[in-house]
């Protein structure tokens, strides 16, 4: 994204480049947290879940560091126009990534409870939803590195699919709970996993909006397409 | 890298080390001069003067020769220059041609060099970017920065599961360059694609689990019938006949299941290898419609083909794409009522958004879902094939599970006539292998549309006219 920028002060360009690279690194950490948390849930791997929970501190630390960098940049360089946009974007994206990390941690926490009961038959559905959300996060972060708004907008438009998955899963889990009260406990935790994934998807769309704003200077117009809201099966 | 070191050698180190004839001559000359002064002052006599002068001359000669031979091995800049270009040129060429991605990372994590394989693998633009902007794997970045501090190299594994599954082993090795300056360390990063072996491992486990789980049901019923035939029904002619025909149906089902499982395994195994070849979707649609026409006619289902008159050429393996289209049309026929209708349509050169779903929904509030899709790209154009049926449709809550193995809508029991529940899973994997997409739109009571799309083969720039649509009813 910074290729086009030329500054008389080379240090400024370097700082901007480092900023976006650091945001990418933090994105990698968040992506990794989501992937590992899902792997922990699917493979019933308590150890991996613990690692995810511990690694969240790293993401928080990175957020603080990047925020410091941004404050320094704003104070010393007083960026204008597209530079200002990219600095503000970094600030927003970092906040979304931090929340993503927290949600991944929350997913990992559910593993402990989920492995106490038998595997639920709906785990593949959660896995599929996890893959979809991971794909969205990955493509949005790629778009951030390359500055390709088209794929960011593509992800933004496709958040509907995540909602569709969540809705279907919600109904299936509730239906199973009604059939067999013994799955109420693990089923509830599985629902929270799905809900967290759905929110991670929302953060990915937030990031997509920010990328669109950095590159074009305009906000993404219109209401984000929304899938159906979950409803209780009759 | 050695080429870069040479210039500094030539003008800073070598002159200081090389024995200078003039220096030796001057120092021995000075010695002789001192002796001559002493001779003139009468301190020593002529014989001593001549003797010491000779000794000095021979000493300086010996010194010159020794210095020449000891320093010689390092002071051969001329010869090294003649050898090196060939050396580095060959090394360069090997680096260019090797299919393994190799990168050299400089201070601050900046990519200093990347061979073409690495460029393609990471999608790099120009050189000089930061590694962390393209490869976001925390563990790889950590290993690289350790190597840049001069710590021992290591191997790390990383995987991305979506949008495209890949498993990679990354080897990081520190390299010390003899460069002036505080940062002599570079990190060499070698990436090895491990996807196929990881996939094969998982596939084997999945296959065993699936096979053992799904084959148990027909096996259990078979052994039940055998027991009955040996026991209570031993002399019952009528029951024996009936049981044997049920057993035949069950074994037939087992055979189909094994066939589908094997075919699924094969497709999955090669999923990461892009297919070679080109297929015309229009022609394919005509072939499938021709082949399944009699089936449709026997149930008086109208099978209509709305294919472009031109062609929709996509990258693909013809046999596999045939299987996909056949599968979708068979499904559409299966879920249509007698006397219903099934429509196949083909469109060429659509954008990703247009390829995923048609502009018009089949019904108000119909469910739409993408079951499998390639990474987003704004330039890609796709050839699209849609199969529409007017059957009972699918409730939207089942849409995400459609491509799940052994999933049957509405919990249809595995009756002998029903499918194996693997058909759409096979479709999904073939589509994923072709870097294409697979979507569904459905509304209960209205029917469903299954769409598949594949990357179009780029035609020359002269070809800009829209293909003419034509409707033709087969059967």
Interface residues (C-beta under 8 A of the other chain):
Chain A: X3 X17 X18 X20 X21 X22 X24 X25 X27 X28 X29 X31 X32 X35 X124 X125 X128 X129 X131 X132 X134 X135 X138 X139 X141 X145 X146 X148 X150 X151 X154 X155 X157 X158 X160 X161 X164 X165 X167 X168 X169 X171 X172 X228
Chain B: X109 X123 X125 X126 X130 X132 X133 X134 X135 X136 X137 X138 X141 X159 X160 X161 X162 X163 X352 X353 X367 X368 X369 X370 X375 X376 X377 X378 X396 X397 X398 X399 X400 X401 X404
